[in-house]
Amino acid sequence: MRPSPSNRLLLHVQNQPIAGVLHQIKHVLKAILAAIVRIRYHGTSVLQTKLGEAANLVLVPCRAFDSSILGTHSVSRQLSAEVVAQWLKGHPDTTVEYLDLAVNAPNHFGTDAIGIKTGVQAQPTEAQRYENGVSAKLVNQFLAADVIVIGALFYNFSIPTQLKAWIDRLAQIGLTFKYTDKGPVGLATGKTVIVASSRGGVYSTSEGGQAMEHQESYLKIVFGFFGITDVRYVRAEGVAMGEASKAAAIDAARTSMLAVAQ
Ligand SMILES: Cc1cc2nc3c(=O)[nH]c(=O)nc-3n(C[C@H](O)[C@H](O)[C@H](O)COP(=O)(O)O)c2cc1C
């Protein structure tokens, strides 16, 4: 039985990459500082920050800080945080887990990640066990969520590698999909995905643009493959086309958010 709307689990996935080690160090230091502040704020609560360990912990999603590699505030981060806030207005008892892929991205899905699943080795290596554990945590966290809010920016006509690395951990046969004699069947049914999308250019209004974008279209296909038919978008596009265009794009996204995140 699906949980009632009052105890839905909302998974907030953010994937703003950071350029360079210095930015990364700065971001991690800020995250530690924010964690310390939260610990002090919540008194006795234990703050778990590693992947998949934040169950039943309500985290206020972090804002952009200086993490955008464009040197400005990240639009997708801002929007995904607002989507979560909007959702919580209508569903105040929702438990939120926050996964920041800029800080905690899984490794690329490599040999060690698939190692145990191939069943070739009788004794998996330490690295294979570790990678398998990461995949298990991420897919279980995903399967437990009813609503998944994803901050998805647009890089080189597609999604950032951090987001792809996360999706690669979700695509597990027998958990999110299976193959039958009639073809693939998605197993992660009944969920809602809300994508907070930001793009430098405009792609949604022309056939040529739609053919060029492999961000929203890809997310719709892959979550559809997992059995999720309710994929919604809050889109800010044209954010690199001048300040007026950026402001109008964010306004449009905020307007659509009222209907999308309820
Ligand atoms: C490395 C890089 C690649 C990008 N590639 C594209 C692109 O192919 N098409 C596009 O319209 N915008 C592109 N952009 C612009 C971003 O999509 C846009 O700035 C978006 O708002 C970034 O998300 P953020 O604001 O959350 O950081 C690119 C930006 C960067 C930094």
The ligand as a MOL file (V3000), in Angstrom:
LIG
                    3D

  0  0  0     0  0            999 V3000
M  V30 BEGIN CTAB
M  V30 COUNTS 31 33 0 0 0
M  V30 BEGIN ATOM
M  V30 1 C 30.1900 23.7870 -18.6770 0
M  V30 2 C 28.8590 24.3920 -19.0780 0
M  V30 3 C 28.1940 23.8660 -20.1530 0
M  V30 4 C 26.9680 24.4080 -20.5320 0
M  V30 5 N 26.3360 23.9050 -21.6200 0
M  V30 6 C 25.1750 24.4750 -22.0320 0
M  V30 7 C 24.5100 23.9940 -23.1940 0
M  V30 8 O 24.9160 23.0730 -23.8750 0
M  V30 9 N 23.3550 24.6160 -23.5430 0
M  V30 10 C 22.8230 25.6360 -22.8000 0
M  V30 11 O 21.7670 26.1420 -23.1610 0
M  V30 12 N 23.4170 26.0830 -21.6920 0
M  V30 13 C 24.5820 25.5330 -21.2960 0
M  V30 14 N 25.2010 26.0070 -20.1740 0
M  V30 15 C 24.5210 27.0200 -19.3490 0
M  V30 16 C 23.7980 26.3630 -18.1610 0
M  V30 17 O 22.8560 25.4120 -18.5930 0
M  V30 18 C 23.0660 27.3870 -17.3400 0
M  V30 19 O 23.9530 28.3730 -16.8940 0
M  V30 20 C 22.3690 26.7660 -16.1360 0
M  V30 21 O 21.6540 27.7760 -15.4610 0
M  V30 22 C 23.3770 26.1370 -15.1830 0
M  V30 23 O 22.7160 25.7020 -14.0170 0
M  V30 24 P 22.9560 26.4320 -12.6240 0
M  V30 25 O 22.4760 27.8360 -12.7970 0
M  V30 26 O 22.1390 25.6430 -11.6750 0
M  V30 27 O 24.4270 26.4110 -12.3590 0
M  V30 28 C 26.4180 25.4860 -19.8070 0
M  V30 29 C 27.1140 25.9880 -18.6990 0
M  V30 30 C 28.3270 25.4650 -18.3430 0
M  V30 31 C 29.0380 26.0550 -17.1850 0
M  V30 END ATOM
M  V30 BEGIN BOND
M  V30 1 1 1 2
M  V30 2 1 2 3
M  V30 3 2 2 30
M  V30 4 2 3 4
M  V30 5 1 4 5
M  V30 6 1 4 28
M  V30 7 2 5 6
M  V30 8 1 6 7
M  V30 9 1 6 13
M  V30 10 2 7 8
M  V30 11 1 7 9
M  V30 12 1 9 10
M  V30 13 2 10 11
M  V30 14 1 10 12
M  V30 15 2 12 13
M  V30 16 1 13 14
M  V30 17 1 14 15
M  V30 18 1 14 28
M  V30 19 1 15 16
M  V30 20 1 16 17
M  V30 21 1 16 18
M  V30 22 1 18 19
M  V30 23 1 18 20
M  V30 24 1 20 21
M  V30 25 1 20 22
M  V30 26 1 22 23
M  V30 27 1 23 24
M  V30 28 2 24 25
M  V30 29 1 24 26
M  V30 30 1 24 27
M  V30 31 2 28 29
M  V30 32 1 29 30
M  V30 33 1 30 31
M  V30 END BOND
M  V30 END CTAB
M  END
